[in-house]
Amino acid sequence: MTVVVVVRKGRLVRSASGGVLEADSSSTLILTEEMNLLVDTGGEDPKGLIRDLEPYGVDAVVFTHGHQDHVGNARAIAETFHPDFYAHEREVGSIPVDVNPVDSFDPPEGVEVIETPGHTPGHISVVVEDRIVIAGDACPTPDNALERVPPAISWDRELAEESLRKVLSYPVVIPGHGIHLRR
């Protein structure tokens, strides 16, 4: 049986003009019989994240993309759990630990990595049992989903819109920052 645990609910605080004042990504753990897979490490409070993960352990980490608020705790996770790290090859250089290209990752049964570019060139999302998508910044906040608006910061806005539609086709969406949504 596969269990999905949102270990940390990310947050995103914007100024009145829409600029990002504070950001920390969600960190989501997928517990399977084969492995415990963490999606994104967030960027704040590494000691608290480690404390929250210790009852489970972490065998592998998949990064949705290489922005600091999604990868900032990678070194602390590496030192504590010694997992394998994966990201899209276009994101590898922006991550502060040794990362394998995600196409070399053999996910556990019922878990799939999909490409969701737009916010960044190599953005990916993780799908669990064809019903839950851990979207990263393909769908940064619940408001992006409710308003059907792609991320304000996009490398390619047209691809970001397409990726948002893709992740919103799943029944449950865990955005990069904030609470999960059900259709």
MIDREN-920039 format. One line per field, with one value per residue: y, z, x of N, C-alpha, C in turn; residue in one letter; residue number from 1. Coordinates in Angstrom, 3 decimals. Last residue first. Example, Ala and Ser with C-alpha at 12.3 -4.5 7.8 and 13.67 -1.06 7.14 Angstrom:
! residues 2
nnorth = [-2.250/-5.690]
nup = [7.080/7.800]
neast = [12.850/13.190]
canorth = [-1.060/-4.500]
caup = [7.140/7.800]
caeast = [13.670/12.300]
cnorth = [0.030/-3.300]
cup = [7.870/7.800]
ceast = [12.900/13.200]
res = [s/a]
n = [2/1]
END
This chain:
! residues 183
nnorth = [17.656/18.887/20.038/20.851/24.065/25.307/25.115/23.317/21.281/18.371/17.400/14.785/13.983/15.675/17.866/19.658/18.986/20.025/22.762/23.327/22.817/24.904/27.111/26.648/26.976/29.759/30.833/29.808/30.496/32.448/33.554/32.924/29.779/29.990/29.744/28.873/29.513/27.185/26.985/29.317/28.938/26.934/27.349/26.324/24.034/23.740/23.662/20.554/18.550/15.488/14.138/11.227/9.271/7.287/6.673/9.760/11.687/14.585/16.754/19.010/21.395/22.388/25.184/26.333/26.662/24.804/21.236/18.591/15.130/12.846/9.784/7.667/4.844/2.200/0.937/3.407/4.350/4.583/7.102/8.147/10.444/12.248/12.148/12.678/14.959/16.097/19.318/21.773/22.431/23.293/21.194/19.856/20.672/19.131/16.553/16.499/14.616/12.844/11.156/8.676/9.545/9.952/11.139/13.301/14.446/14.907/16.782/18.888/19.369/20.208/22.442/23.760/23.136/24.949/27.446/27.452/25.490/23.211/20.929/18.708/16.105/13.257/11.085/8.014/7.184/8.237/7.703/7.869/9.372/11.592/13.734/15.638/16.100/17.278/19.642/20.856/21.286/23.064/25.582/25.837/24.786/21.554/19.227/17.131/14.193/11.142/7.844/4.835/1.712/-0.543/0.054/3.649/6.903/9.949/13.138/16.464/19.743/22.914/25.595/28.918/32.388/35.855/37.680/38.100/40.604/41.831/44.199/43.415/40.352/37.002/33.978/30.649/27.476/23.902/21.685/18.790/16.286/14.746/11.480/8.738/5.287/2.216/-1.186]
nup = [-6.762/-3.995/-2.986/-0.172/0.759/-0.195/-2.910/-4.974/-4.360/-5.073/-6.160/-7.229/-9.874/-12.660/-14.229/-13.311/-14.741/-17.328/-16.871/-16.247/-18.716/-20.249/-18.890/-19.336/-22.095/-22.078/-20.572/-19.603/-17.064/-14.866/-12.210/-11.773/-12.966/-14.508/-13.357/-12.357/-9.919/-8.517/-8.968/-7.809/-5.166/-4.184/-6.028/-8.290/-10.385/-10.964/-8.642/-7.512/-7.571/-7.220/-7.763/-7.539/-9.416/-10.267/-8.111/-8.172/-9.909/-9.773/-12.231/-13.255/-15.236/-16.894/-17.230/-15.002/-15.701/-17.890/-17.767/-16.606/-17.024/-14.312/-12.757/-10.780/-8.903/-9.006/-7.751/-7.582/-10.376/-11.091/-12.765/-14.988/-15.469/-13.664/-13.052/-9.654/-7.910/-5.091/-4.120/-4.767/-8.096/-10.642/-12.344/-12.835/-14.650/-16.888/-15.971/-13.138/-10.360/-7.341/-4.986/-2.471/1.005/3.683/5.965/6.759/4.527/2.878/4.373/4.255/1.473/0.962/1.619/-0.850/-2.876/-2.978/-2.768/-4.948/-7.803/-9.550/-9.283/-7.900/-6.960/-5.061/-3.117/-1.239/1.372/4.600/7.570/9.509/11.718/10.450/9.461/11.471/11.790/9.297/9.613/11.736/10.504/8.372/7.858/4.277/1.801/0.482/-0.839/-3.039/-2.100/-1.017/-0.618/0.543/-1.200/-1.418/-0.259/0.262/0.825/-0.039/1.297/0.434/1.244/-0.274/-0.025/0.803/0.558/0.677/-1.376/-4.781/-6.022/-6.081/-4.816/-2.192/-2.063/-0.911/0.247/0.468/1.863/2.262/4.704/5.092/4.532/3.381/2.410/0.999/0.690/-0.805/0.000]
neast = [-10.417/-8.594/-5.378/-3.244/-1.804/1.501/3.365/3.100/0.134/-1.169/-4.307/-6.323/-7.118/-5.521/-5.468/-3.642/-1.380/-2.155/-2.484/0.199/1.406/0.286/1.371/4.099/4.257/3.716/5.868/8.805/9.599/7.658/6.008/3.374/2.125/-1.220/-4.506/-6.990/-7.930/-7.297/-4.491/-3.539/-4.454/-2.746/0.383/1.871/2.032/4.586/6.059/4.789/2.837/2.024/-1.105/-2.951/-3.675/-1.921/-0.244/1.172/3.545/5.440/6.956/9.603/11.351/13.342/12.883/10.258/7.605/7.943/7.288/6.784/6.994/6.539/7.079/5.039/4.185/3.457/6.506/9.150/11.268/14.350/16.102/17.203/15.819/16.828/20.314/21.383/23.410/25.016/23.642/22.335/21.332/21.725/22.376/19.857/17.987/18.108/17.592/15.469/16.770/17.500/19.589/19.502/20.265/21.331/20.244/22.001/23.190/20.940/19.529/21.371/21.378/18.672/17.270/16.820/15.065/12.998/14.071/15.909/15.040/15.087/12.262/11.449/13.593/13.331/15.236/15.170/14.807/14.400/12.397/10.314/10.996/12.435/10.972/10.893/13.641/14.143/12.670/14.049/16.533/15.931/14.362/13.849/13.369/12.351/12.805/10.942/9.670/11.027/10.141/11.000/10.350/8.642/6.256/6.224/5.383/6.419/6.260/6.916/7.088/6.518/8.960/8.775/9.270/8.472/7.896/7.556/5.279/2.800/2.361/2.153/4.102/3.414/4.512/3.928/4.773/4.105/3.810/5.637/4.651/2.100/2.315/0.788/1.324/0.508/0.842]
canorth = [18.083/17.770/20.302/20.081/22.848/25.393/25.960/23.578/22.370/18.931/18.166/15.450/14.267/14.631/16.759/19.813/18.590/18.616/21.952/23.518/21.974/23.512/26.939/26.666/25.647/28.838/30.932/29.779/30.492/31.326/33.493/34.289/30.570/29.407/30.683/28.313/30.538/27.669/25.942/29.036/29.987/26.615/27.584/26.765/24.618/23.680/24.969/21.575/19.411/16.413/14.717/12.326/10.119/7.969/5.848/8.566/11.187/13.171/16.502/17.731/21.127/20.976/24.298/26.199/27.466/26.104/22.435/19.712/16.429/13.423/11.141/8.062/6.202/3.172/0.667/2.266/4.633/3.487/6.725/6.950/9.327/11.529/12.530/11.819/14.585/15.269/17.979/21.775/21.727/24.287/22.150/19.263/21.302/20.581/16.918/16.583/15.800/12.860/12.369/9.021/9.026/9.411/9.917/12.510/14.093/14.027/15.482/18.326/18.931/18.984/21.517/24.330/22.297/23.535/27.121/27.346/26.745/23.585/21.860/19.164/17.548/13.810/12.413/8.768/6.395/8.687/7.553/7.158/8.142/10.506/12.591/15.141/15.557/16.002/18.689/20.483/20.435/21.692/24.730/26.396/25.570/22.870/19.304/18.462/15.119/12.519/8.833/6.078/2.817/-0.554/-1.127/2.442/5.682/8.837/11.819/15.380/18.531/21.729/24.620/27.632/31.148/34.646/38.126/37.087/40.043/40.475/44.276/43.956/41.763/37.995/35.275/31.661/28.764/25.082/22.458/20.236/16.475/16.091/12.328/10.044/6.370/3.471/0.000]
caup = [-7.773/-4.640/-3.535/-1.374/1.027/0.311/-1.713/-4.453/-4.976/-3.974/-6.508/-6.062/-8.835/-11.632/-14.710/-12.829/-13.329/-17.141/-17.300/-15.244/-17.560/-20.630/-18.972/-17.960/-21.521/-22.811/-20.093/-20.842/-18.099/-15.790/-12.698/-12.209/-12.065/-14.293/-13.769/-13.599/-10.953/-8.523/-9.410/-9.205/-6.008/-4.436/-4.887/-7.057/-9.726/-12.120/-9.089/-7.435/-8.744/-6.437/-8.401/-6.779/-8.834/-11.275/-8.395/-7.346/-9.861/-9.419/-11.160/-13.283/-14.138/-16.551/-18.396/-15.357/-14.605/-18.021/-17.940/-16.505/-17.336/-15.584/-12.901/-12.107/-8.891/-8.744/-8.440/-7.075/-9.294/-11.229/-11.569/-14.448/-16.382/-13.282/-13.932/-10.834/-8.362/-6.290/-3.810/-3.993/-6.851/-9.670/-11.960/-11.994/-13.332/-17.084/-16.303/-14.594/-10.933/-8.761/-5.407/-3.844/-0.077/2.588/5.450/7.734/5.681/2.440/4.104/5.559/2.166/0.372/2.702/0.153/-2.731/-3.157/-1.829/-3.560/-7.050/-8.763/-10.016/-9.015/-6.947/-6.400/-3.203/-2.473/0.494/3.207/6.776/8.247/11.938/11.140/8.579/10.933/12.917/9.644/8.560/11.900/11.698/8.093/9.037/5.625/1.976/1.061/0.550/-2.622/-3.223/-0.669/-1.601/0.991/-0.742/-2.023/0.235/-0.465/1.515/-0.592/1.404/0.456/1.190/0.392/-0.723/1.225/-0.092/1.365/-0.168/-3.729/-5.852/-6.607/-6.261/-2.843/-1.767/-1.960/0.657/-0.482/1.909/1.882/3.818/5.277/5.742/3.212/3.604/0.695/1.508/-0.905/0.000]
caeast = [-11.400/-9.320/-6.715/-3.624/-2.581/0.129/3.275/4.432/0.893/-0.390/-3.109/-5.750/-8.118/-5.524/-6.290/-5.018/-1.452/-1.804/-3.636/-0.844/1.739/0.054/-0.086/3.584/4.497/2.844/4.480/8.024/10.610/7.751/7.385/3.704/2.972/0.108/-3.464/-6.438/-8.073/-8.671/-5.413/-3.218/-5.054/-4.147/-0.498/2.517/0.857/3.693/5.593/5.827/3.003/2.831/0.075/-2.367/-4.713/-2.750/-1.422/1.025/2.169/5.396/5.994/8.894/10.417/13.323/12.992/11.679/8.150/7.293/8.111/5.846/7.578/6.104/7.583/5.512/4.741/2.403/5.245/8.383/10.321/13.390/15.350/17.862/15.548/15.616/19.215/21.289/22.075/25.167/24.159/23.586/21.014/21.266/23.411/20.902/17.961/18.220/18.984/15.599/16.116/17.154/18.885/19.845/19.426/22.146/19.621/21.242/24.027/22.029/18.903/21.002/22.602/19.225/17.593/17.709/16.261/12.655/13.000/16.381/14.981/16.243/13.122/10.623/13.366/13.124/14.623/15.421/15.673/14.288/13.602/10.122/10.226/13.133/11.227/9.623/12.865/14.770/12.323/12.646/16.439/16.363/14.253/13.947/14.577/12.123/13.281/11.389/9.611/10.705/10.556/10.381/11.192/9.972/6.957/5.864/5.792/5.645/6.867/5.937/7.904/5.998/8.122/9.308/8.835/8.938/8.582/7.679/6.616/2.913/2.617/0.954/3.869/3.662/3.995/4.376/4.087/4.873/2.940/5.651/5.443/2.648/2.290/1.374/0.781/1.255/0.000]
cnorth = [17.560/18.352/19.032/20.350/22.147/24.038/25.982/24.340/22.547/20.015/18.663/16.110/15.020/14.996/15.610/18.725/18.713/18.215/20.464/22.705/22.118/22.569/25.496/26.477/25.559/27.398/29.949/29.719/30.532/31.550/32.247/34.345/31.936/30.281/30.044/29.237/30.077/28.683/26.482/27.996/29.779/27.666/27.114/26.877/25.098/24.205/24.943/22.907/20.368/17.351/15.689/12.836/11.300/8.857/6.536/7.921/9.879/12.768/14.995/17.675/19.778/20.618/22.810/25.223/27.503/27.047/23.699/21.024/17.494/14.781/11.649/9.506/6.490/4.609/1.681/2.119/3.371/3.645/5.625/6.427/8.055/10.386/11.645/12.336/13.722/14.700/17.240/20.413/21.481/23.682/23.157/20.291/20.908/21.348/18.421/17.077/15.707/14.181/12.346/10.231/9.271/8.828/9.233/11.154/13.170/13.537/14.475/16.943/18.288/18.481/20.232/23.412/22.707/22.606/25.661/26.934/26.492/24.892/22.387/20.141/17.932/15.290/12.780/10.106/7.160/7.904/8.003/6.783/7.273/9.263/11.385/13.879/14.943/15.332/17.312/19.460/19.963/20.772/23.282/25.300/26.106/23.575/20.620/18.495/16.521/13.359/10.217/7.199/3.937/0.519/-1.143/1.263/4.480/7.560/10.774/14.039/17.369/20.624/23.563/26.577/29.957/33.431/36.956/37.654/39.059/39.856/42.906/44.022/42.200/39.407/36.288/32.972/29.703/26.359/23.741/20.880/17.955/16.427/13.692/10.935/7.653/4.539/1.248]
cup = [-7.404/-5.649/-4.120/-1.747/-0.269/0.438/-1.271/-3.146/-4.323/-4.591/-5.219/-6.493/-7.616/-10.523/-13.696/-13.351/-12.781/-15.673/-17.061/-15.605/-16.449/-19.450/-19.312/-17.948/-20.092/-22.298/-20.799/-20.447/-19.471/-16.798/-13.562/-12.776/-12.640/-13.372/-13.502/-14.216/-12.319/-9.639/-9.543/-9.766/-7.484/-5.322/-5.202/-5.840/-8.366/-11.679/-10.469/-7.903/-8.684/-7.476/-7.426/-7.544/-8.039/-10.680/-9.320/-7.662/-9.070/-9.227/-10.925/-12.127/-14.354/-15.423/-18.060/-16.532/-14.758/-16.954/-18.039/-16.637/-17.309/-15.787/-14.280/-12.066/-10.262/-8.704/-8.024/-7.845/-8.814/-10.104/-11.906/-13.191/-15.970/-14.239/-13.655/-11.739/-9.613/-6.666/-5.136/-3.524/-6.078/-8.303/-10.909/-11.495/-12.461/-15.764/-16.509/-14.907/-12.448/-9.134/-6.915/-4.219/-1.441/1.448/4.329/7.184/6.662/3.624/3.703/5.394/3.514/1.114/2.210/1.285/-1.559/-2.870/-1.949/-2.588/-5.568/-8.006/-9.047/-9.901/-8.145/-6.232/-4.677/-2.384/-0.767/2.382/5.349/7.566/10.677/11.394/9.303/10.089/12.413/10.786/8.872/10.857/11.929/9.303/8.768/6.678/3.373/1.279/1.227/-1.133/-2.659/-1.937/-1.182/0.156/-0.180/-1.459/-0.260/0.154/0.724/0.034/0.858/0.417/1.405/0.260/0.211/0.639/0.546/0.612/0.582/-2.575/-4.697/-6.497/-6.886/-4.357/-2.485/-1.439/-0.398/-0.089/0.897/1.996/3.500/4.252/6.098/4.530/3.242/1.919/1.144/-0.094/0.000]
ceast = [-12.763/-10.288/-7.295/-5.076/-2.961/-0.534/1.817/4.426/2.267/0.484/-2.459/-4.445/-7.592/-6.515/-6.345/-5.956/-2.872/-1.954/-3.378/-2.081/0.709/0.322/-0.446/2.068/3.969/3.013/3.538/6.549/9.936/8.857/7.508/5.118/3.315/0.953/-2.105/-5.390/-7.570/-8.926/-6.833/-4.172/-4.749/-4.826/-1.920/1.608/1.337/2.322/4.934/5.264/4.179/3.422/0.731/-1.158/-4.184/-3.835/-2.421/-0.319/2.147/3.937/5.964/7.905/9.731/12.380/12.857/11.752/9.670/7.791/7.277/6.618/6.492/6.778/7.151/5.997/5.337/2.877/4.186/7.072/9.612/12.369/14.353/17.152/16.289/15.311/18.001/20.179/22.188/23.809/24.352/24.108/22.313/20.945/23.000/21.922/19.155/18.252/19.167/17.003/16.250/16.493/18.673/19.003/20.085/21.294/20.411/20.805/23.312/22.852/19.983/20.361/22.279/20.457/18.254/18.107/17.160/13.835/12.526/15.275/15.258/16.197/14.182/11.387/12.507/12.839/14.510/14.688/16.063/15.303/13.333/11.436/10.106/12.279/11.821/9.802/11.550/14.008/12.903/12.207/15.007/16.258/14.662/13.831/14.789/13.442/12.938/11.743/9.822/10.696/10.084/10.985/10.339/10.899/8.393/6.592/5.296/6.202/5.902/6.647/6.955/7.039/7.558/8.379/9.535/8.428/9.201/8.497/6.660/4.288/2.830/1.133/2.599/3.422/4.407/3.706/4.720/4.070/3.700/4.735/5.492/3.337/2.884/1.189/1.520/0.540/0.886]
res = [r/r/l/h/i/g/h/g/p/i/v/v/p/y/s/l/v/k/r/l/s/e/e/a/l/e/r/d/w/s/i/a/p/p/v/r/e/l/a/n/d/p/t/p/c/a/d/g/a/i/v/i/r/d/e/v/v/v/s/i/h/g/p/t/h/g/p/t/e/i/v/e/v/g/e/p/p/d/f/s/d/v/p/n/v/d/v/p/i/s/g/v/e/r/e/h/a/y/f/d/p/h/f/t/e/a/i/a/r/a/n/g/v/h/d/q/h/g/h/t/f/v/v/a/d/v/g/y/p/e/l/d/r/i/l/g/k/p/d/e/g/g/t/d/v/l/l/n/m/e/e/t/l/i/l/t/s/s/s/d/a/e/l/v/g/g/s/a/s/r/v/l/r/g/k/r/v/v/v/v/v/t/m]
n = [183/182/181/180/179/178/177/176/175/174/173/172/171/170/169/168/167/166/165/164/163/162/161/160/159/158/157/156/155/154/153/152/151/150/149/148/147/146/145/144/143/142/141/140/139/138/137/136/135/134/133/132/131/130/129/128/127/126/125/124/123/122/121/120/119/118/117/116/115/114/113/112/111/110/109/108/107/106/105/104/103/102/101/100/99/98/97/96/95/94/93/92/91/90/89/88/87/86/85/84/83/82/81/80/79/78/77/76/75/74/73/72/71/70/69/68/67/66/65/64/63/62/61/60/59/58/57/56/55/54/53/52/51/50/49/48/47/46/45/44/43/42/41/40/39/38/37/36/35/34/33/32/31/30/29/28/27/26/25/24/23/22/21/20/19/18/17/16/15/14/13/12/11/10/9/8/7/6/5/4/3/2/1]
END
